Amino acid sequence: MSKKSKQKKAHIQNEKPFFLEIHWEKFLLILLFALPLVYFFSFLSADRMIAGSDYLIGGYPFEKWIGEQEEMPLWYPHIFGGVPVLGSPVGGPLAPLAQLREIIPPHVVLALSFVIFLFLAGLGMYLYLKAIGLSPYSAALGAVIYQFIGNLATTPAAGHAGRAASIAMFPLMLFFIHSGLKSRRILYFLLAALATAFAFYEGHFQITYYGLLFIFAYVIYFLIAHRKDYTKKDVIKVLGYGLLTVAIICLLMAAIWLPVLDGLGTAARGVERGYEYATSWAMPPSELADIFIPTFSGILDKYWGVNSFKIHLEYFGIIAVVLAALAIILWWRRRYVKFYAIAALVVVLIAIGSATPFFRIPYALIPGFRLFRAPALIFYLASFSMIVLGTIAFDNVFVNNKDVNRKRMLVVTSIIIAVFILIALVFSIGGDSLARALQESMKDRLLSLWGTQTARVKLSNIQKNFPSLIGGAWRTVLFAAIIGGLAYLAIKRRIKTWIFSILLIVAALFDQLTIVSRFLPKAPAPKQYYSADDVTRFLKEDKTLFRVFPTPWYEHASDLYLLYNDIQSAGGYFPNPLKRYQEFIGAGQSVMFTPPNLIQYPHFNDILNIKYIIAPTLPDDITQFDPQVQALVMRIKTFLARFQRAFSGGRYTVYENQHTIPRAHLVYAYEVCDEDEVMNILKSQTHDPYTTVLLEQDPGLPVPELSENPLSDTVELLRYTPNEIEYLVKTESPGFLVIADNWHPDWQAFVDGEQTPTYIANHTFRAIYLTGGQHEVVMKYLSRGYILGRIVSIIALVLVAGILAISIRFKF
């Protein structure tokens, strides 16, 4: 080093700290909050909303409906024949941030939730990286990168705030556990329990579950790596605190988990469906290239991969990738490097599912693993691991680089850049021939999975997407070169560390935001977006209690547009409908609205209280269409022939079902059948649902005699709310009141104030036995799990708050 260079280096080292250096953490906290605030700022106004696909079709109408109820609704009668509101092990309307909807429009709460989650993601990452010994500058870089990783920052495209919450809370959960293991203080274990409970309430159960598995592995690693620092007493204490943490989490979650246990076995999901189901929606190995070239597999309408669609990215920035590679190659023996490198590999192997035999290991050994599908959801932990590795490399290159083998580091960096340049050159030169080769390699599989038409679109997308692939490859080269240049300057000590950190933060933001911002769709305000069309305006004129059958050809068959307009539907959108109802409509094990039975057996519409059918307006002359379309039109016409046209709109026609059975009606005969026999009897032409109800449990009653004048028997609806239904029934003879709403164990029947059994009727509905005379029949949704769980959760929260206060006061 020349004398002049030494003097310059000494001058830099002896300069007074700059303002940002002194106030670095304050600056960073402001930055971590300001970045998501600016990113989502335009959605904090009520005149627009995030157009997340799942949020538009289900999230917003459901949240609006919840807010319109006088009390906390526990039953959701508008879709799928009725479903429990708390039917999934997540918070839903009980989530802490959901309470903001009392004072803020739901779609604004969604945007605000994303702001909060991204802030917590960055904060948790910063705290954890500092806790493992990295400098504030290194931790700052990792925090900003994690805020905008693809798995987190692209969740608005679907409106998946729950996924965002679980991914965002993971670093905080890990930070508290790490701090607890390091300090042996109960304080941090309690905070970990609160953070985890928050992740479950606000988040996605499967993603949070994956995070807890990762933390469990981390605890094992930590105890082994620090075994010399632990006495036997310390191990016992930490294990005790760990068990206490698990117990507190379970108690805090009682309000949402106990109601799920109430209805265990009734939902379509939550049951084991085999290895093929568990590996469905895995991450195709070809999409691993998105880690380096974010547009490789195509995004949104340009996706060509083997899954049906893709509206997210796994991209977490080329800066983290390059720095992580440096950490693995140059600092393999440093603490945490081995763990996170191995962890990233294991996570990737799980994420790609059945592409390798590895997935069978956790599938066979880890409790609960086989209940889930979409193992690709675990990939955020690979992003987290790579970012940790990257910040370790940054710390060694830009902060504590006294012991760095400079020549070796420059050689490794140059090789990495050269590899990226080579890949970009191959793509640029190969061009069309590579695209055709990729099309040929994918053709057979796409045809077998999706058929000719969809496969043709996907194969076409490969060709269309190839120019962006080439551009993405050169983009990767550019960012890798930036990192190499900054690494060279770091070795020469030409720039201060905090400046390096800011430069890389700016580069990372440019790298990631230019990609993830494509996944932030916009939609107008809800009143405009969900405004009633001619069909819904017609249906709203009927003030009676009924359901509509939105045929599969109706654009709103599988969303909650009808709910927004307060119309009960046989279909809709819900992640976990009841198993028996899905079997009744012919959906099998699917959780989607797939109703072949309603078309193949039109009288099922009568049983389901379908009064109106929404179908496409069909042409009279179909000779202009190809034979396949003609056959479909004739099939629809054959189905609709049973019903009477009631309204003709532009695109859709509404038909009235004049054979529909009222929502609640009396029958005077019953037949006891095995569960497996009921559906076959219902499908037969000999069974009459108007007069006979099929039961699976023998009520031990004589078959009632038919009333001499059944027309004089009446069922009057007095009250119909989500949690309570009241009827006034007059009948001359004993019989069964059959209600065409889904049976669930939490629905309890009271006849004249006395509780009476509720039987499963016609496979999925309810029946109540009545003697002759006038009766007041009340059905109440009494979830003992929710009542008990709410009390347990509140008591647990109070106890945790008290122990936290004592722990902070006395520092234990």
C-alpha positions in Angstrom: 0.0 0.0 0.0 1.4 3.4 -0.9 2.0 6.2 1.6 -0.8 8.2 0.0 -3.3 5.3 0.4 -2.3 4.8 4.0 -2.9 8.4 4.8 -6.3 8.3 3.0 -7.3 5.2 5.0 -6.1 6.7 8.3 -8.1 9.9 7.4 -11.3 7.9 6.8 -10.8 6.0 10.1 -10.2 9.1 12.2 -13.1 11.2 10.8 -15.8 12.1 13.3 -18.9 9.9 13.1 -21.4 11.1 10.6 -25.0 11.9 11.8 -26.4 8.7 10.3 -23.7 6.6 12.1 -24.7 8.1 15.5 -28.4 7.6 14.9 -28.2 4.5 12.7 -30.8 2.5 14.6 -33.3 5.4 14.7 -32.8 5.9 11.0 -33.3 2.2 10.3 -36.5 2.0 12.3 -37.9 5.0 10.4 -36.8 3.4 7.1 -38.3 0.0 7.9 -41.6 1.6 8.5 -41.4 4.2 5.8 -40.7 1.7 3.0 -43.9 -0.4 3.3 -45.9 2.8 4.1 -44.9 4.4 0.9 -45.3 1.1 -1.0 -48.9 0.7 0.1 -49.7 4.4 0.6 -52.2 4.7 -2.3 -54.3 1.9 -0.8 -54.8 3.7 2.5 -57.5 5.7 0.9 -61.1 4.3 0.8 -61.4 5.0 -2.9 -59.4 2.1 -4.1 -58.4 -1.4 -2.8 -55.7 -4.0 -3.4 -57.0 -6.2 -6.2 -55.7 -9.5 -4.7 -57.5 -12.3 -6.5 -58.6 -14.3 -3.4 -59.4 -11.1 -1.5 -61.7 -9.9 -4.3 -63.5 -13.2 -4.7 -63.8 -14.0 -1.0 -62.0 -11.8 1.5 -63.6 -8.5 1.2 -67.3 -9.6 1.0 -66.8 -11.9 4.0 -65.2 -9.2 6.1 -68.0 -6.7 5.1 -70.6 -9.3 6.1 -68.9 -10.0 9.5 -68.9 -6.3 10.2 -72.6 -5.9 9.5 -73.7 -8.5 12.1 -75.0 -7.5 15.5 -72.9 -10.0 17.3 -69.9 -12.2 16.5 -71.2 -14.6 13.9 -70.2 -18.3 14.4 -72.1 -19.6 11.4 -71.9 -18.5 7.8 -75.3 -19.4 6.1 -74.8 -17.7 2.7 -72.6 -20.2 1.0 -72.1 -24.0 0.7 -75.3 -24.7 2.7 -73.8 -23.0 5.7 -70.3 -23.4 7.2 -68.7 -22.6 10.6 -67.0 -19.2 10.6 -64.3 -20.6 12.9 -63.9 -23.8 10.9 -60.2 -23.3 10.2 -57.3 -23.1 12.8 -56.6 -19.4 12.1 -58.0 -16.2 13.7 -60.3 -14.9 11.0 -62.6 -12.4 12.6 -60.8 -12.9 15.9 -57.5 -11.8 14.6 -56.2 -8.7 16.4 -55.9 -6.5 13.3 -59.4 -7.6 12.2 -60.8 -5.5 15.1 -59.7 -2.4 13.2 -62.6 -3.0 10.8 -64.9 -1.6 13.4 -63.6 1.9 12.6 -61.7 1.5 9.3 -63.1 0.1 6.0 -62.0 -3.5 5.6 -60.1 -2.9 2.4 -58.1 -0.1 4.0 -57.4 -2.5 7.0 -55.9 -4.9 4.4 -53.4 -2.3 3.2 -52.6 -1.2 6.7 -52.0 -4.9 7.7 -49.5 -5.3 4.9 -47.7 -2.1 6.1 -47.6 -3.5 9.6 -46.5 -7.0 8.6 -43.6 -5.8 6.3 -42.5 -3.5 9.1 -42.5 -6.4 11.6 -40.6 -8.6 9.1 -37.8 -6.1 8.8 -37.7 -5.3 12.5 -37.6 -9.0 13.5 -34.8 -9.7 10.9 -32.8 -6.8 12.2 -33.1 -7.8 15.8 -32.2 -11.4 15.0 -29.2 -10.6 12.9 -27.8 -8.3 15.6 -28.5 -11.0 18.2 -26.2 -13.5 16.4 -23.4 -11.0 16.5 -23.7 -9.1 13.2 -23.1 -5.4 13.0 -26.1 -2.9 12.7 -25.1 -2.2 9.1 -25.2 -5.9 8.1 -28.4 -6.4 10.0 -29.9 -3.4 8.3 -29.2 -4.8 4.9 -30.7 -8.2 5.8 -33.8 -6.5 7.3 -34.6 -4.5 4.1 -34.0 -7.5 1.8 -36.3 -9.7 3.9 -39.1 -7.0 3.9 -39.4 -7.5 0.1 -38.6 -11.1 -0.5 -40.9 -12.6 -3.1 -42.8 -14.9 -0.8 -43.8 -11.9 1.4 -44.0 -8.9 -0.9 -45.9 -10.7 -3.7 -48.7 -11.9 -1.3 -50.9 -8.8 -2.2 -51.4 -10.3 -5.7 -53.7 -12.8 -4.1 -54.6 -10.6 -1.1 -53.1 -13.2 1.2 -52.5 -11.1 4.3 -52.5 -14.3 6.3 -49.5 -15.7 4.5 -47.8 -12.3 4.8 -48.4 -12.3 8.6 -46.8 -15.8 9.2 -43.8 -15.0 7.0 -43.3 -11.6 8.6 -43.6 -12.9 12.2 -41.0 -15.7 11.7 -37.9 -13.6 12.4 -39.4 -12.1 15.5 -40.4 -15.6 16.8 -36.8 -16.8 16.1 -35.3 -13.8 17.7 -37.2 -14.3 21.0 -36.3 -18.0 21.1 -32.6 -17.2 20.3 -32.6 -14.6 23.0 -34.2 -16.9 25.5 -31.7 -19.7 24.8 -28.8 -17.2 25.1 -30.0 -15.4 28.3 -32.0 -18.3 29.9 -34.7 -15.7 30.8 -38.4 -16.6 30.8 -39.1 -13.1 29.4 -38.1 -14.0 25.9 -39.9 -17.4 25.9 -43.1 -15.6 26.9 -42.6 -13.0 24.1 -41.9 -15.9 21.7 -45.3 -17.4 22.7 -47.1 -14.1 22.1 -45.4 -13.7 18.7 -46.3 -17.2 17.7 -49.9 -16.8 18.8 -50.1 -13.6 16.9 -48.8 -15.4 13.8 -51.5 -18.1 14.2 -54.3 -15.6 14.8 -53.3 -13.3 11.9 -51.6 -15.8 9.7 -51.6 -19.0 7.8 -51.5 -22.2 9.8 -49.3 -24.2 7.5 -46.7 -21.5 7.0 -46.5 -20.9 10.8 -46.3 -24.6 11.4 -43.3 -24.8 9.0 -41.7 -21.9 10.9 -42.1 -23.7 14.2 -40.5 -26.9 12.7 -37.5 -24.7 11.6 -37.3 -23.1 15.1 -37.3 -26.6 16.7 -34.3 -27.6 14.5 -32.6 -24.3 15.4 -33.0 -25.0 19.1 -31.4 -28.4 18.7 -28.5 -26.8 16.8 -28.1 -24.0 19.3 -28.0 -26.4 22.3 -25.4 -28.6 20.5 -23.3 -25.7 19.4 -23.3 -24.1 22.8 -23.2 -27.2 24.9 -20.0 -26.1 26.6 -21.8 -23.0 27.9 -24.7 -24.9 29.3 -24.8 -26.6 32.7 -27.2 -29.4 33.4 -29.3 -26.9 35.3 -29.4 -24.6 32.3 -30.6 -27.4 30.0 -33.4 -28.3 32.4 -34.4 -24.7 32.8 -34.5 -24.0 29.0 -36.4 -27.2 28.3 -38.9 -26.2 31.0 -39.3 -22.8 29.5 -39.7 -24.4 26.1 -42.5 -26.6 27.3 -44.1 -23.6 29.0 -43.9 -21.7 25.7 -45.8 -24.5 23.9 -48.4 -24.7 26.6 -49.0 -20.9 26.5 -49.3 -21.0 22.7 -51.9 -23.7 23.0 -53.8 -21.8 25.7 -53.7 -18.5 23.8 -55.0 -20.3 20.7 -57.8 -22.1 22.5 -60.4 -19.6 21.2 -59.9 -20.7 17.6 -58.5 -24.2 18.0 -61.3 -25.6 20.3 -64.1 -24.7 17.9 -62.2 -26.5 15.2 -62.0 -29.6 17.4 -65.7 -29.3 18.0 -66.3 -30.0 14.3 -63.5 -32.4 13.9 -64.2 -34.7 10.9 -66.9 -32.5 9.5 -64.7 -30.4 7.2 -63.5 -31.3 3.7 -59.9 -30.4 4.7 -57.9 -31.6 7.6 -57.8 -35.3 6.7 -55.0 -37.3 5.3 -55.3 -37.8 1.5 -52.1 -39.5 0.6 -48.7 -38.7 -0.8 -49.9 -37.4 -4.1 -52.1 -34.8 -2.4 -49.3 -33.8 0.0 -46.9 -33.1 -2.9 -49.4 -31.3 -5.0 -48.6 -27.6 -5.6 -45.0 -28.2 -4.9 -42.4 -25.9 -6.4 -41.3 -27.4 -9.8 -37.5 -27.7 -9.9 -37.3 -25.6 -13.0 -38.6 -22.7 -11.0 -35.6 -22.7 -8.7 -34.0 -20.7 -11.5 -36.3 -17.8 -10.4 -33.9 -17.4 -7.5 -31.3 -16.0 -9.9 -33.5 -14.9 -12.8 -36.9 -13.8 -11.5 -38.8 -14.0 -14.8 -37.6 -17.4 -15.8 -40.9 -19.3 -15.2 -43.0 -16.4 -16.2 -45.3 -14.4 -14.0 -49.0 -13.9 -13.9 -50.4 -14.4 -17.4 -47.0 -15.5 -18.8 -46.6 -18.5 -16.5 -45.6 -21.8 -18.3 -44.8 -24.1 -15.4 -46.5 -27.4 -14.5 -48.9 -25.8 -11.9 -52.1 -24.4 -13.1 -51.1 -20.8 -12.3 -48.6 -18.7 -10.4 -49.3 -15.3 -8.8 -46.2 -15.0 -6.6 -42.4 -15.2 -6.7 -39.7 -16.9 -4.7 -37.2 -14.3 -5.7 -35.3 -12.8 -2.7 -32.7 -10.7 -4.6 -29.5 -11.5 -6.4 -27.6 -9.5 -3.8 -28.5 -12.1 -1.1 -27.7 -14.9 -3.5 -24.2 -13.7 -4.3 -23.3 -12.8 -0.7 -24.7 -16.2 0.5 -22.5 -18.0 -2.0 -19.5 -16.1 -0.7 -20.4 -17.0 2.9 -20.7 -20.7 2.0 -17.4 -20.8 0.1 -15.2 -18.5 2.2 -16.6 -18.8 5.7 -18.0 -22.3 5.9 -16.5 -22.9 9.3 -18.0 -19.8 10.9 -20.9 -20.2 13.3 -24.3 -20.4 11.8 -23.0 -20.8 8.2 -23.2 -24.6 8.2 -26.6 -24.6 9.9 -28.2 -22.1 7.5 -26.6 -23.6 4.4 -27.9 -27.1 5.3 -31.3 -25.6 6.3 -31.7 -23.9 3.0 -30.9 -27.1 1.2 -33.4 -29.1 3.3 -36.1 -26.5 2.8 -35.6 -26.5 -1.0 -35.8 -30.3 -1.1 -39.1 -30.2 0.8 -40.4 -27.3 -1.4 -40.0 -29.3 -4.6 -42.0 -32.1 -3.2 -42.0 -35.4 -5.1 -39.2 -34.3 -7.5 -36.8 -36.1 -5.2 -37.4 -39.0 -2.7 -36.3 -36.7 0.2 -39.9 -35.5 0.8 -40.9 -39.0 2.0 -38.7 -38.5 5.1 -40.7 -35.6 6.7 -43.9 -37.1 5.2 -43.3 -40.3 7.2 -41.7 -38.9 10.3 -43.0 -35.4 11.2 -46.5 -35.3 12.8 -49.0 -33.3 10.8 -46.8 -33.1 7.7 -49.0 -35.4 5.6 -52.2 -33.3 6.3 -51.0 -30.4 4.1 -50.5 -29.9 0.4 -48.5 -27.1 -1.3 -45.1 -27.8 0.2 -43.8 -24.8 -1.9 -45.2 -22.6 1.0 -42.1 -23.6 3.0 -39.7 -21.8 0.6 -39.7 -18.5 2.6 -37.4 -20.3 5.1 -34.9 -20.9 2.3 -35.1 -17.1 1.5 -34.6 -16.4 5.2 -31.6 -18.7 5.5 -29.9 -17.3 2.4 -30.3 -13.8 3.7 -28.7 -14.7 7.0 -25.8 -16.2 5.1 -25.6 -13.2 2.9 -25.5 -10.8 5.8 -22.8 -12.9 7.4 -20.7 -12.5 4.2 -21.5 -8.7 4.2 -20.3 -8.5 7.8 -17.0 -10.2 6.9 -16.4 -8.3 3.7 -17.6 -4.8 4.5 -17.4 -4.5 8.3 -14.9 -6.9 9.9 -12.6 -7.6 6.9 -9.2 -7.5 8.7 -8.8 -11.3 8.5 -10.2 -11.7 5.0 -8.1 -13.4 2.4 -8.5 -10.6 -0.1 -7.1 -12.4 -3.1 -9.2 -15.5 -2.5 -12.3 -13.4 -2.0 -11.8 -11.5 -5.3 -11.1 -14.7 -7.2 -14.4 -16.3 -5.8 -16.4 -13.1 -6.6 -14.9 -13.0 -10.1 -15.8 -16.6 -10.7 -19.4 -16.1 -9.6 -19.7 -13.1 -11.9 -18.1 -15.0 -14.8 -20.7 -17.9 -14.3 -23.5 -15.4 -14.5 -22.0 -13.8 -17.6 -21.6 -17.2 -19.2 -25.3 -18.1 -18.5 -26.4 -14.8 -20.0 -24.3 -15.3 -23.1 -25.7 -18.8 -23.6 -29.2 -17.5 -23.3 -28.5 -14.6 -25.7 -26.7 -16.7 -28.3 -28.9 -19.8 -28.0 -32.2 -17.8 -28.1 -34.9 -19.5 -30.1 -33.1 -22.9 -30.2 -33.1 -23.0 -26.3 -36.7 -22.0 -26.2 -37.7 -24.8 -28.6 -35.6 -27.3 -26.7 -37.4 -26.2 -23.5 -40.7 -26.5 -25.2 -39.9 -30.1 -26.4 -38.8 -31.1 -22.9 -42.0 -29.8 -21.3 -44.5 -30.8 -24.0 -45.4 -34.3 -22.9 -45.7 -33.5 -19.3 -47.9 -30.4 -19.9 -50.1 -32.4 -22.3 -50.6 -35.2 -19.7 -51.4 -32.7 -16.9 -53.5 -30.1 -18.7 -54.6 -31.3 -22.1 -54.1 -29.8 -25.5 -55.5 -26.3 -25.1 -53.8 -25.3 -21.9 -50.6 -27.0 -22.8 -50.5 -25.0 -26.1 -50.9 -21.8 -24.1 -48.1 -22.7 -21.7 -45.7 -23.8 -24.5 -46.5 -20.5 -26.3 -45.6 -18.6 -23.1 -42.1 -20.2 -23.1 -41.4 -18.5 -26.4 -43.0 -15.2 -25.4 -41.2 -15.1 -22.1 -37.7 -15.9 -23.5 -36.7 -12.2 -24.2 -37.4 -11.3 -20.6 -35.4 -14.4 -19.6 -32.4 -13.0 -21.4 -32.9 -9.6 -20.0 -33.2 -11.1 -16.5 -29.9 -13.0 -17.0 -28.0 -9.7 -17.9 -29.8 -8.0 -15.0 -28.4 -10.6 -12.7 -24.9 -10.0 -14.1 -25.3 -6.3 -13.5 -26.1 -6.7 -9.8 -23.4 -9.3 -9.3 -20.9 -6.8 -10.8 -22.1 -4.1 -8.4 -21.5 -6.4 -5.5 -18.1 -7.3 -6.9 -17.2 -3.6 -7.3 -18.3 -2.7 -3.8 -16.4 -5.7 -2.4 -13.2 -4.4 -4.1 -13.8 -0.9 -2.6 -14.4 -2.5 0.8 -11.0 -4.3 0.7 -9.3 -1.0 -0.3 -11.2 0.7 2.5 -12.2 3.5 0.2 -15.6 4.1 1.6 -17.1 4.0 5.1 -19.1 0.9 6.2 -22.4 2.7 6.7 -22.1 4.0 3.1 -21.5 0.5 1.8 -24.7 -0.6 3.7 -26.8 2.2 2.2 -25.5 1.6 -1.3 -26.3 -2.1 -1.1 -29.7 -1.3 0.5 -30.5 1.0 -2.4 -29.3 -1.6 -4.9 -31.4 -4.3 -3.1 -34.5 -2.2 -3.2 -34.1 -1.4 -6.9 -33.5 -5.1 -7.6 -36.5 -6.4 -5.6 -39.0 -3.6 -6.0 -38.8 -3.6 -9.8 -39.9 -7.2 -9.7 -42.4 -7.5 -6.7 -44.2 -4.2 -7.6 -45.8 -6.1 -10.5 -47.7 -8.1 -7.9 -49.5 -5.1 -6.4 -52.8 -4.9 -8.4 -55.3 -2.1 -8.1 -59.1 -2.1 -8.1 -61.7 0.6 -7.6 -63.6 1.1 -4.3 -65.8 -1.9 -3.2 -69.1 -0.1 -4.0 -68.1 0.3 -7.6 -66.3 -3.1 -7.9 -69.2 -5.1 -6.4 -72.1 -3.0 -7.8 -75.2 -5.0 -8.4 -75.8 -6.2 -12.0 -79.2 -6.9 -13.6 -79.2 -10.5 -12.3 -78.6 -9.6 -8.6 -81.1 -6.7 -8.8 -83.8 -9.1 -9.9 -82.9 -11.6 -7.2 -83.0 -9.0 -4.5 -86.6 -8.3 -5.3 -87.5 -11.6 -3.7 -87.5 -11.1 0.1 -88.2 -14.8 1.0 -85.5 -17.2 2.3 -84.0 -19.1 -0.6 -80.8 -20.2 -2.3 -79.7 -19.7 -5.8 -77.7 -22.2 -7.9 -75.0 -20.3 -9.8 -74.3 -22.8 -12.5 -70.6 -23.3 -13.4 -71.0 -21.1 -16.4 -71.9 -18.1 -14.3 -68.9 -15.8 -13.6 -69.7 -15.5 -9.9 -70.3 -19.2 -9.2 -67.2 -19.6 -7.1 -66.9 -16.2 -5.4 -68.7 -14.1 -2.9 -70.3 -11.5 -5.2 -73.7 -12.8 -4.3 -72.9 -12.6 -0.6 -72.0 -8.9 -1.0 -75.5 -8.5 -2.3 -77.0 -10.5 0.5 -78.1 -13.5 -1.6 -77.6 -17.0 -0.3 -75.9 -19.3 -2.8 -75.3 -23.1 -3.1 -71.8 -22.2 -4.1 -69.3 -19.5 -3.2 -65.8 -19.4 -2.0 -64.6 -20.8 1.3 -61.3 -22.6 2.1 -62.8 -25.4 4.2 -66.5 -26.3 3.3 -68.2 -29.2 5.1 -67.3 -32.6 3.9 -70.9 -33.9 3.7 -72.1 -30.9 1.7 -69.4 -31.4 -0.8 -70.4 -35.1 -1.1 -74.0 -34.0 -1.6 -73.3 -31.7 -4.5 -70.9 -34.2 -6.0 -67.6 -32.3 -5.4 -66.0 -35.3 -3.7 -62.9 -34.4 -1.7 -62.5 -31.0 -3.5 -63.0 -27.8 -1.5 -64.2 -26.0 -4.6 -67.7 -25.5 -5.7 -68.0 -28.4 -8.1 -71.7 -29.4 -8.3 -72.2 -32.2 -10.9 -75.0 -33.7 -8.7 -77.1 -30.5 -9.0 -77.0 -30.9 -12.8 -77.2 -34.6 -13.1 -80.0 -35.0 -10.5 -82.1 -31.8 -10.8 -84.3 -32.8 -7.9 -81.2 -32.2 -5.6 -82.0 -28.5 -6.2 -85.4 -29.0 -4.6 -83.8 -30.6 -1.5 -81.3 -27.8 -1.2 -84.0 -25.1 -1.3 -82.7 -23.8 -4.7 -85.4 -21.3 -5.9 -83.4 -19.7 -8.7 -80.8 -21.0 -11.2 -78.4 -18.6 -12.9 -77.3 -19.8 -16.3 -75.8 -18.3 -19.4 -78.2 -16.9 -22.0 -78.2 -19.5 -24.7 -78.6 -19.0 -28.4 -81.6 -20.5 -30.2 -79.5 -21.3 -33.3 -76.4 -23.4 -32.4 -75.5 -24.6 -35.9 -72.7 -22.0 -36.1 -70.8 -23.7 -33.3 -68.5 -26.7 -33.4 -69.9 -30.1 -32.3 -68.3 -29.9 -28.8 -70.0 -26.5 -28.1 -73.3 -27.7 -29.5 -73.2 -30.7 -27.2 -72.5 -28.5 -24.2 -75.4 -26.1 -25.1 -77.8 -29.0 -25.5 -76.8 -30.4 -22.2 -77.4 -27.1 -20.5 -80.8 -26.7 -22.2 -81.8 -30.2 -21.1 -81.0 -29.4 -17.5 -82.8 -26.1 -17.7 -86.0 -27.6 -19.2 -87.2 -28.5 -15.8 -87.3 -24.8 -14.7 -89.2 -21.7 -15.8 -87.5 -18.7 -17.2 -88.0 -15.8 -14.8 -85.6 -13.1 -16.0 -83.5 -12.6 -19.1 -80.4 -10.3 -18.8 -77.7 -9.5 -21.2 -75.3 -12.4 -20.5 -77.3 -14.5 -18.0 -80.8 -15.8 -17.6 -82.5 -16.6 -14.3 -84.7 -19.6 -14.1 -87.2 -20.3 -11.3 -87.5 -23.7 -9.7 -91.1 -24.2 -9.0 -90.5 -27.6 -7.3 -88.2 -26.2 -4.6 -88.8 -27.4 -1.1 -89.0 -24.7 1.5 -85.9 -24.2 3.7 -87.9 -25.7 6.6 -90.7 -28.2 6.0 -92.5 -31.0 7.7 -92.4 -34.7 6.7 -94.3 -37.5 8.3 -92.2 -40.5 7.5 -88.6 -41.4 8.0 -86.2 -44.1 6.8 -83.1 -45.1 8.7 -80.1 -45.9 6.4 -76.4 -46.4 6.6 -74.3 -43.3 5.7 -73.1 -45.0 2.5 -76.6 -45.8 1.3 -78.1 -42.3 1.7 -76.7 -40.7 -1.4 -77.7 -43.6 -3.6 -81.3 -43.5 -2.3 -81.4 -39.7 -2.8 -80.3 -40.1 -6.4 -83.0 -42.7 -7.1 -86.3 -41.8 -8.7 -88.3 -43.8 -6.1 -87.4 -41.6 -3.1 -89.7 -38.7 -2.3 -87.9 -36.0 -0.3 -91.2 -34.1 0.1 -92.7 -36.8 2.4 -89.8 -38.9 3.7 -86.6 -38.0 5.4 -83.5 -40.2 5.4 -81.8 -40.5 8.8 -78.6 -42.2 9.7 -79.4 -42.5 13.4 -82.5 -44.5 14.5 -84.6 -42.1 16.6 -86.4 -45.0 18.2 -89.8 -43.6 17.3 -92.8 -45.1 15.6 -93.3 -44.0 12.0 -95.7 -41.1 12.3 -99.1 -41.3 10.8 -99.8 -38.8 8.0 -101.9 -35.8 9.1 -105.5 -36.0 8.0 -105.1 -32.5 6.6 -101.4 -31.9 6.0 -102.1 -28.7 4.1 -103.2 -27.1 7.4 -99.8 -27.7 8.9 -97.6 -24.6 8.8 -94.0 -23.7 9.3 -93.5 -19.9 9.9 -90.0 -18.4 10.0 -89.8 -15.9 12.9 -86.1 -15.2 13.0 -83.1 -16.2 10.9 -79.6 -15.0 12.0 -76.2 -16.5 11.7 -76.3 -17.9 15.2 -80.0 -18.5 15.8 -83.1 -19.6 13.8 -86.6 -19.5 15.2 -89.7 -21.2 13.7 -93.4 -21.4 14.8 -94.6 -24.8 13.7 -98.3 -26.0 13.7 -98.9 -29.7 12.9 -101.8 -32.0 13.6 -99.6 -35.1 13.6 -96.1 -35.9 14.9 -93.3 -35.6 12.3 -89.9 -34.2 11.5 -89.1 -30.6 10.8 -86.4 -30.9 8.1 -84.2 -27.8 7.7 -82.1 -27.5 4.5 -79.1 -26.1 6.3 -76.0 -28.1 6.9 -75.9 -30.2 10.1 -73.1 -29.4 12.5 -72.6 -30.7 16.1 -72.7 -27.2 17.4 -76.2 -26.5 16.2 -78.6 -27.3 19.1 -82.4 -27.5 18.9 -84.9 -26.4 21.5 -88.6 -27.2 21.2 -90.7 -25.1 23.5 -87.6 -24.3 25.5 -86.5 -28.0 25.9 -83.4 -29.2 24.2 -84.1 -32.0 21.7 -81.8 -34.1 19.4 -80.9 -32.8 16.0 -80.6 -35.6 13.4 -78.5 -35.7 10.2 -81.1 -35.6 7.5 -80.6 -36.4 3.8 -76.9 -36.8 4.2 -76.0 -33.2 5.2 -79.1 -31.4 6.5 -81.0 -31.3 9.8 -84.1 -32.9 11.2 -86.0 -32.3 14.5 -88.8 -34.6 15.8 -92.0 -32.8 16.8 -95.1 -34.1 18.3 -98.5 -32.9 17.2 -99.6 -29.4 18.1 -98.1 -25.9 18.1 -94.4 -25.5 18.8 -91.7 -22.9 19.1 -88.6 -24.3 17.5 -85.3 -22.5 18.1 -82.0 -23.6 16.8 -78.9 -22.0 18.4 -75.3 -22.3 17.3 -73.7 -23.0 20.7 -70.0 -23.7 20.2 -68.8 -25.0 23.5 -65.3 -24.9 22.1 -65.6 -21.2 21.3 -67.1 -20.3 24.7 -64.5 -22.3 26.7 -61.7 -21.4 24.3 -62.4 -17.6 24.6 -62.3 -17.8 28.4 -59.1 -19.9 28.4 -57.4 -17.5 25.9 -58.3 -14.4 27.9 -57.1 -15.9 31.2 -53.9 -17.1 29.5 -53.3 -13.6 28.0 -53.8 -12.0 31.4 -51.4 -14.5 33.1 -48.8 -14.0 30.4 -49.0 -10.2 30.8 -48.6 -10.5 34.6 -45.6 -12.8 34.3 -44.1 -10.5 31.7 -44.5 -7.5 34.0 -42.9 -9.4 36.9 -40.1 -10.7 34.7 -39.3 -7.2 33.4 -39.4 -5.8 36.9 -37.2 -8.4 38.6 -35.1 -9.3 35.5 -35.5 -13.0 35.4 
